[in-house]
Amino acid sequence: QVQLVESGGGLVQAGGSLRLSCVASARTFSVYAMGWFRQAPGKQRELVVGISRSGGRTYYADSVKGRFTISRDNTNNTVYMQMNSLEPEDTAVYYCVAATRWSVLPSQAGGYDYWGQGTQVTVSS
């Protein structure tokens, strides 16, 4: 079992920044790719960013390229997402996700098999 605990969401004005954190409670070798999905009201859930276990491979949705950065600290089983230049369209519930199969690439939305409880990010205009 893998438990994912997110933090860092909140309310921010357009143009501002937030950093989301997610701690994975699991034996280190059982968590490979990690990432963040988001779901806005009335929209489908989408994979926003992903990162391989080593950090050598990353994935960014076109909508966040150049604004969001994913990183991880394997010593502490933590993944971070720095969000800059936030826009009202970024308003959503953000979910930390983890893959427990080593073969899953960061960009494979269907490969993540553990989800956090979600954290709300609201960007006001």
MDAnalysis code that builds the backbone (N, CA, C; Angstrom):
import MDAnalysis as mda
import numpy as np

u = mda.Universe.empty(375, n_residues=125, atom_resindex=np.repeat(np.arange(125), 3), trajectory=True)
u.add_TopologyAttr("name", ["N", "CA", "C"] * 125)
u.add_TopologyAttr("resid", np.arange(1, 126))
u.add_TopologyAttr("resname", ["GLN", "VAL", "GLN", "LEU", "VAL", "GLU", "SER", "GLY", "GLY", "GLY", "LEU", "VAL", "GLN", "ALA", "GLY", "GLY", "SER", "LEU", "ARG", "LEU", "SER", "CYS", "VAL", "ALA", "SER", "ALA", "ARG", "THR", "PHE", "SER", "VAL", "TYR", "ALA", "MET", "GLY", "TRP", "PHE", "ARG", "GLN", "ALA", "PRO", "GLY", "LYS", "GLN", "ARG", "GLU", "LEU", "VAL", "VAL", "GLY", "ILE", "SER", "ARG", "SER", "GLY", "GLY", "ARG", "THR", "TYR", "TYR", "ALA", "ASP", "SER", "VAL", "LYS", "GLY", "ARG", "PHE", "THR", "ILE", "SER", "ARG", "ASP", "ASN", "THR", "ASN", "ASN", "THR", "VAL", "TYR", "MET", "GLN", "MET", "ASN", "SER", "LEU", "GLU", "PRO", "GLU", "ASP", "THR", "ALA", "VAL", "TYR", "TYR", "CYS", "VAL", "ALA", "ALA", "THR", "ARG", "TRP", "SER", "VAL", "LEU", "PRO", "SER", "GLN", "ALA", "GLY", "GLY", "TYR", "ASP", "TYR", "TRP", "GLY", "GLN", "GLY", "THR", "GLN", "VAL", "THR", "VAL", "SER", "SER"])
u.atoms.positions = np.array([
    [0.833, -1.204, 0.000],
    [0.000, 0.000, 0.000],
    [0.864, 1.249, 0.000],
    [0.406, 2.233, -0.695],
    [1.090, 3.525, -0.761],
    [0.108, 4.603, -0.340],
    [0.506, 5.417, 0.594],
    [-0.312, 6.564, 0.979],
    [0.369, 7.834, 0.509],
    [-0.408, 8.709, -0.088],
    [0.094, 9.971, -0.604],
    [-0.585, 11.104, 0.141],
    [0.212, 11.982, 0.729],
    [-0.321, 13.096, 1.506],
    [0.143, 14.395, 0.876],
    [-0.832, 15.177, 0.388],
    [-0.523, 16.427, -0.300],
    [-0.630, 17.616, 0.638],
    [0.075, 18.672, 0.295],
    [-0.047, 19.932, 1.016],
    [0.357, 21.069, 0.076],
    [-0.037, 22.285, 0.452],
    [0.404, 23.457, -0.294],
    [-0.645, 24.150, -1.136],
    [-1.834, 23.583, -1.223],
    [-2.874, 24.244, -2.011],
    [-3.376, 25.495, -1.317],
    [-4.225, 26.259, -2.023],
    [-4.791, 27.452, -1.433],
    [-5.301, 28.410, -2.477],
    [-5.502, 29.636, -2.039],
    [-6.029, 30.700, -2.896],
    [-4.903, 31.673, -3.232],
    [-4.798, 31.999, -4.505],
    [-3.744, 32.910, -4.938],
    [-4.283, 33.772, -6.072],
    [-3.743, 34.957, -6.214],
    [-4.152, 35.830, -7.310],
    [-3.455, 35.412, -8.610],
    [-4.075, 35.751, -9.707],
    [-3.474, 35.474, -11.006],
    [-2.084, 36.094, -11.079],
    [-1.159, 35.324, -11.621],
    [0.225, 35.759, -11.689],
    [1.065, 35.311, -10.508],
    [0.410, 34.795, -9.490],
    [1.119, 34.358, -8.301],
    [1.671, 32.953, -8.416],
    [2.215, 32.463, -7.308],
    [2.866, 31.149, -7.283],
    [2.402, 30.335, -6.084],
    [2.459, 29.034, -6.250],
    [2.226, 28.087, -5.174],
    [3.164, 26.904, -5.369],
    [3.487, 26.229, -4.281],
    [4.238, 24.993, -4.378],
    [3.468, 23.887, -3.671],
    [3.158, 22.852, -4.411],
    [2.502, 21.692, -3.841],
    [3.551, 20.642, -3.476],
    [3.316, 19.972, -2.362],
    [4.193, 18.900, -1.922],
    [3.375, 17.635, -1.721],
    [4.030, 16.503, -1.894],
    [3.355, 15.224, -1.700],
    [4.362, 14.242, -1.126],
    [4.022, 13.674, 0.015],
    [4.875, 12.678, 0.644],
    [4.262, 11.304, 0.431],
    [5.062, 10.390, -0.066],
    [4.611, 9.014, -0.292],
    [5.088, 8.144, 0.860],
    [4.139, 7.555, 1.539],
    [4.484, 6.649, 2.634],
    [4.533, 5.235, 2.088],
    [5.721, 4.811, 1.722],
    [5.880, 3.494, 1.126],
    [7.343, 3.119, 1.192],
    [7.606, 1.861, 1.037],
    [8.995, 1.454, 0.914],
    [9.550, 2.071, -0.361],
    [10.710, 2.615, -0.281],
    [11.268, 3.410, -1.365],
    [11.196, 2.711, -2.711],
    [11.497, 1.421, -2.774],
    [11.595, 0.784, -4.081],
    [10.244, 0.556, -4.728],
    [9.158, 0.727, -3.981],
    [7.842, 0.420, -4.532],
    [7.188, 1.598, -5.240],
    [7.798, 2.776, -5.194],
    [7.220, 3.947, -5.849],
    [8.160, 4.389, -6.954],
    [7.677, 4.461, -8.153],
    [8.506, 4.813, -9.294],
    [8.101, 6.172, -9.824],
    [7.442, 6.243, -10.962],
    [7.020, 7.552, -11.462],
    [6.035, 8.204, -10.492],
    [6.110, 9.505, -10.392],
    [5.138, 10.261, -9.604],
    [4.688, 11.462, -10.422],
    [3.568, 11.990, -10.046],
    [3.069, 13.119, -10.821],
    [1.896, 13.799, -10.157],
    [1.288, 14.694, -10.905],
    [0.110, 15.418, -10.444],
    [-0.937, 15.446, -11.558],
    [-2.156, 15.110, -11.179],
    [-3.315, 15.305, -12.026],
    [-4.068, 16.514, -11.479],
    [-4.963, 17.035, -12.297],
    [-5.889, 18.041, -11.804],
    [-7.256, 17.831, -12.435],
    [-8.266, 18.283, -11.708],
    [-9.626, 18.224, -12.233],
    [-10.345, 19.501, -11.888],
    [-10.740, 20.214, -12.913],
    [-11.501, 21.450, -12.745],
    [-12.991, 21.125, -12.850],
    [-13.829, 21.951, -12.279],
    [-15.280, 21.711, -12.343],
    [-15.766, 21.552, -13.779],
    [-16.476, 20.484, -14.046],
    [-17.035, 20.252, -15.368],
    [-16.043, 19.773, -16.409],
    [-14.816, 19.504, -15.992],
    [-13.799, 19.063, -16.948],
    [-13.265, 17.690, -16.559],
    [-12.656, 17.034, -17.538],
    [-12.058, 15.732, -17.264],
    [-10.763, 15.901, -16.486],
    [-10.439, 14.862, -15.741],
    [-9.177, 14.857, -15.021],
    [-8.041, 14.773, -16.034],
    [-6.980, 15.539, -15.823],
    [-5.863, 15.524, -16.748],
    [-4.533, 15.404, -16.022],
    [-3.601, 14.712, -16.644],
    [-2.246, 14.612, -16.117],
    [-1.530, 15.924, -16.419],
    [-1.014, 16.562, -15.404],
    [-0.373, 17.866, -15.544],
    [1.139, 17.718, -15.674],
    [1.729, 16.987, -14.746],
    [3.180, 16.784, -14.745],
    [3.483, 15.378, -14.261],
    [4.656, 14.881, -14.656],
    [5.100, 13.574, -14.189],
    [6.612, 13.545, -14.151],
    [7.156, 12.663, -13.306],
    [8.599, 12.569, -13.178],
    [8.977, 11.129, -12.882],
    [10.059, 10.677, -13.509],
    [10.532, 9.327, -13.272],
    [11.214, 9.241, -11.917],
    [11.490, 8.021, -11.497],
    [12.080, 7.830, -10.177],
    [13.409, 8.556, -10.046],
    [14.229, 8.493, -11.080],
    [15.537, 9.151, -11.024],
    [15.449, 10.649, -11.245],
    [14.315, 11.090, -11.755],
    [14.175, 12.497, -12.105],
    [14.679, 12.808, -13.506],
    [15.202, 11.808, -14.185],
    [15.776, 12.027, -15.497],
    [14.762, 12.229, -16.604],
    [13.534, 11.779, -16.378],
    [12.467, 11.970, -17.356],
    [11.341, 12.741, -16.705],
    [10.854, 13.712, -17.430],
    [9.713, 14.481, -16.944],
    [8.682, 14.631, -18.052],
    [7.481, 14.933, -17.624],
    [6.383, 15.194, -18.552],
    [5.661, 16.449, -18.100],
    [5.316, 17.299, -19.060],
    [4.527, 18.498, -18.783],
    [3.421, 18.617, -19.815],
    [2.219, 18.828, -19.349],
    [1.126, 19.122, -20.265],
    [1.413, 20.456, -20.952],
    [0.962, 20.596, -22.177],
    [1.223, 21.828, -22.934],
    [0.734, 23.069, -22.187],
    [-0.351, 22.902, -21.458],
    [-0.957, 24.051, -20.788],
    [-0.121, 24.604, -19.642],
    [0.866, 23.836, -19.167],
    [1.653, 24.284, -18.018],
    [3.144, 24.409, -18.323],
    [3.551, 24.059, -19.525],
    [4.970, 24.142, -19.881],
    [5.477, 25.558, -19.710],
    [6.631, 25.669, -19.078],
    [7.232, 26.971, -18.845],
    [6.743, 27.656, -17.591],
    [5.690, 27.113, -16.969],
    [5.140, 27.721, -15.755],
    [5.248, 26.798, -14.544],
    [5.074, 25.511, -14.756],
    [5.124, 24.547, -13.658],
    [6.422, 23.744, -13.747],
    [6.945, 23.366, -12.584],
    [8.149, 22.544, -12.526],
    [7.950, 21.436, -11.500],
    [8.231, 20.216, -11.912],
    [8.142, 19.090, -10.992],
    [9.545, 18.668, -10.585],
    [9.681, 18.277, -9.331],
    [10.946, 17.776, -8.823],
    [10.648, 16.753, -7.737],
    [11.663, 15.995, -7.356],
    [11.439, 15.026, -6.300],
    [12.684, 14.855, -5.445],
    [12.447, 14.429, -4.228],
    [13.496, 14.149, -3.259],
    [13.287, 12.719, -2.810],
    [14.047, 11.792, -3.378],
    [13.845, 10.372, -3.070],
    [14.263, 10.021, -1.659],
    [15.144, 10.808, -1.075],
    [15.540, 10.550, 0.310],
    [14.334, 10.634, 1.224],
    [13.455, 11.563, 0.911],
    [12.271, 11.783, 1.734],
    [10.983, 11.359, 1.050],
    [11.093, 10.621, -0.067],
    [9.908, 10.139, -0.795],
    [8.909, 11.257, -1.049],
    [9.417, 12.393, -1.475],
    [8.572, 13.574, -1.664],
    [8.683, 14.084, -3.090],
    [7.539, 14.500, -3.641],
    [7.529, 15.134, -4.949],
    [6.946, 16.536, -4.787],
    [7.480, 17.453, -5.554],
    [7.060, 18.844, -5.479],
    [6.585, 19.315, -6.856],
    [5.668, 20.247, -6.833],
    [5.285, 20.925, -8.066],
    [5.254, 22.430, -7.798],
    [6.192, 23.125, -8.394],
    [6.239, 24.573, -8.291],
    [5.383, 25.148, -9.402],
    [4.421, 25.964, -9.033],
    [3.510, 26.551, -10.002],
    [3.687, 28.062, -10.017],
    [4.152, 28.590, -11.126],
    [4.359, 30.027, -11.282],
    [3.404, 30.585, -12.333],
    [3.278, 31.889, -12.341],
    [2.420, 32.575, -13.324],
    [1.046, 31.923, -13.405],
    [0.467, 31.696, -12.245],
    [-0.814, 30.996, -12.208],
    [-1.918, 31.805, -12.879],
    [-2.809, 31.070, -13.514],
    [-3.924, 31.671, -14.247],
    [-5.238, 31.136, -13.668],
    [-6.318, 31.874, -13.830],
    [-7.617, 31.374, -13.341],
    [-7.949, 29.985, -13.899],
    [-7.477, 29.688, -15.101],
    [-7.723, 28.383, -15.711],
    [-7.004, 27.244, -14.979],
    [-6.085, 27.566, -14.100],
    [-5.390, 26.548, -13.317],
    [-6.193, 26.132, -12.083],
    [-7.288, 26.812, -11.838],
    [-8.131, 26.464, -10.702],
    [-8.657, 25.049, -10.847],
    [-8.375, 24.220, -9.840],
    [-8.751, 22.810, -9.894],
    [-8.379, 22.139, -8.582],
    [-8.848, 20.913, -8.428],
    [-8.335, 20.050, -7.370],
    [-7.137, 19.308, -7.953],
    [-6.037, 19.359, -7.264],
    [-4.809, 18.722, -7.724],
    [-4.559, 17.449, -6.905],
    [-4.276, 16.376, -7.620],
    [-4.063, 15.076, -7.003],
    [-2.642, 14.594, -7.250],
    [-1.981, 14.204, -6.178],
    [-0.679, 13.559, -6.296],
    [-0.913, 12.093, -6.676],
    [-0.078, 11.588, -7.582],
    [-0.227, 10.206, -8.028],
    [1.131, 9.515, -8.028],
    [1.080, 8.186, -7.886],
    [2.308, 7.398, -7.885],
    [2.094, 6.106, -8.654],
    [3.135, 5.673, -9.301],
    [3.107, 4.409, -10.030],
    [3.988, 3.406, -9.302],
    [3.474, 2.199, -9.112],
    [4.254, 1.181, -8.422],
    [4.800, 0.135, -9.382],
    [4.680, 0.390, -10.682],
    [5.321, -0.465, -11.679],
    [6.454, 0.318, -12.296],
    [7.631, -0.301, -12.343],
    [8.808, 0.420, -12.789],
    [8.715, 0.829, -14.243],
    [7.885, 0.133, -15.032],
    [7.839, 0.373, -16.470],
    [7.000, 1.587, -16.867],
    [6.280, 2.159, -15.917],
    [5.399, 3.281, -16.253],
    [6.218, 4.538, -16.529],
    [5.971, 5.144, -17.683],
    [6.633, 6.400, -18.017],
    [5.889, 7.556, -17.361],
    [6.579, 8.662, -17.084],
    [5.905, 9.796, -16.437],
    [4.691, 10.311, -17.205],
    [4.695, 10.134, -18.530],
    [3.616, 10.654, -19.358],
    [2.417, 9.722, -19.473],
    [2.509, 8.532, -18.908],
    [1.437, 7.544, -19.052],
    [0.351, 7.773, -18.010],
    [-0.683, 8.479, -18.402],
    [-1.739, 8.826, -17.461],
    [-2.384, 7.585, -16.855],
    [-2.499, 6.536, -17.662],
    [-3.162, 5.338, -17.163],
    [-2.295, 4.448, -16.301],
    [-1.022, 4.819, -16.110],
    [-0.119, 3.962, -15.362],
    [-0.032, 4.251, -13.875],
    [-0.601, 5.353, -13.453],
    [-0.526, 5.717, -12.035],
    [-1.617, 4.975, -11.269],
    [-1.211, 4.271, -10.227],
    [-2.186, 3.428, -9.538],
    [-2.459, 3.811, -8.097],
    [-1.832, 4.859, -7.614],
    [-2.169, 5.365, -6.284],
    [-2.407, 6.864, -6.359],
    [-3.425, 7.297, -5.614],
    [-3.850, 8.687, -5.658],
    [-3.929, 9.267, -4.260],
    [-3.572, 10.544, -4.138],
    [-3.790, 11.256, -2.893],
    [-5.231, 11.720, -2.799],
    [-5.529, 12.414, -1.717],
    [-6.903, 12.839, -1.478],
    [-7.263, 14.122, -2.224],
    [-6.275, 14.809, -2.733],
    [-6.511, 16.036, -3.498],
    [-6.367, 17.287, -2.656],
    [-5.904, 18.344, -3.300],
    [-5.789, 19.639, -2.634],
    [-6.297, 20.711, -3.594],
    [-7.064, 21.638, -3.074],
    [-7.694, 22.660, -3.907],
    [-6.728, 23.805, -4.181],
    [-6.660, 24.183, -5.444],
    [-5.929, 25.378, -5.860],
    [-6.930, 26.293, -6.546],
    [-7.033, 27.498, -6.034],
    [-7.956, 28.477, -6.604],
    [-7.172, 29.728, -6.986],
    [-7.302, 30.129, -8.246],
    [-6.594, 31.304, -8.752],
    [-7.637, 32.354, -9.098],
    [-7.573, 33.470, -8.427],
    [-8.540, 34.546, -8.665],
    [-8.003, 35.514, -9.714],
    [-8.919, 36.084, -10.464],
    [-8.510, 37.011, -11.532],
    [-8.447, 38.438, -11.023],
])
